[in-house]
Amino acid sequence: MKDMEDNPNLLETLLKRASEYGKTSIELAKLKTLDKTTDIISSFIPLSVVIILFVSCLLFLNLGLALWLGELLGKTFYGFFMVAAFYGFLGIIIHFFMHKWIKSLVGNYFIIHVLK
């Protein structure tokens, strides 16, 4: 008779431990997700600040170049057309010859940070 009484207690204990294990596993998954998200965002913010500063510098450099070329060519808008044509040509070159390389570079960057 004693064995019959121990079986429900053993089953209760087993179910309780399985439930606790499940809750702990879910909590661990949440914490791991939070860690990865925090790591990605914290590395993205300084990078975006540097990119914004670089783009601002490039913008003013291009404005100065366009105005200077416009003076040389006689009309201000000619300089802007020249700079726009240069960037259009550069965009076409990058699209046709470097698109796959840039895509794999960015993809690998994100995969490395997610799996880190």
LINJOVEN-V448055 format. One record per helix or strand of 2 or more residues. SS is the DSSP state (H for helix, E for strand). FROM is the first residue (numbers start at 0). LEN is the number of residues. If there is no record, write none. Layout:
SS/FROM/LEN, SS/FROM/LEN
This chain:
H/1/72, H/75/40
